[in-house]
Amino acid sequence: MEQKVKALFAWRTAGEKTAKHFGQKYEAAGMEVTLHGEAAREELNLIGKDKEITHILYFLDHERLLLVSLTDEMGGFTVEISVGDLVLPC
């Protein structure tokens, strides 16, 4: 059974505009997106598990974000990527 992606977009103050921009693009493409708002890194996993989220995109600023997967068989992973690494939905 394939699991549906449910993404949570959160940010630091410096990443708010970029997070909202990309969140709207993903929503417009039909993906389930929650714009959480400003958050501390320490609370991301708790927020995600509480809302049954599969992925968290935590925008550090307008160039960098943390991609958190909560669905990996090993218990999830976190990786820092650049905004340019995001794949935009068609």
C-alpha angles and dihedrals in degrees: 000000000000116000117226115237114244111184128197117202115204131162153184115243092265092056101045099101093047093045092052091046094053093039090057091049092053092045091050088054090057100258120141105250132172117198099209100176133219113356142164116249091238093063098049099094093047092050091047096049092045091054095039091243121172098198136021123202108197111189111212093183138325092296108035138047141170115239110206120189115196095181104067116122089237092059100274137293141234125214132173113231137169122255087243089064092064115109109224117219116247 
